[in-house]
Amino acid sequence: MEFKNILQNVSKYVNLTKEEEHGFTTYLTRKSFPKKTILLREGEICQFEGYIIEGCIRIYYIGENGQEVTLSFAVEDWWVSDIASFSNEIASRLFIETIEDCEMFLLTSDAKDELLKAYPKFERMFRILVQRNLSSLQNRLINTISQTATQRYQEFLKLYPTISQRVPQYYIASYLGVSPEFVSKIRKKIFNQKD
């Protein structure tokens, strides 16, 4: 069933009738994106909220020194967007890029507006998604300030258990704010502690 996973995801937040499930799916557009596709560039207005069926995505920005700084990753059963840009129709400061070939359901701004008018209960779902996103960002900020690089790496592994096998090490280093060499040292240290 094409919509099984996304409907299970939605059911974590709201209970839907069969009619509401069908109505919801009519607002979605399914799209495939090859690896290394830039879905959003800095300066553009984000035109989507996306649910990842398959694949891995990275959200990042370009720092003052020209370095890419990874803010987050998103994998299967996660939603991805630049909420500020999408909701307020303002230029994004972020890039959203596929790291792997991706299959997604997209919801445009107009489709979301129509969905919320037709089925107001989806307001609850999107509110909870925003709250979880904010909570995650707050935790990331606190961890960045208060934890050692090793502790941040261990938190990263808890949050993204499959990512370390799916993305280049320099993306993880960018996320942690350390060098790729330092990530190698942390990995070796953690691996040796298991023995």
Disulfide bonds with the S-S distance in Angstrom:
none
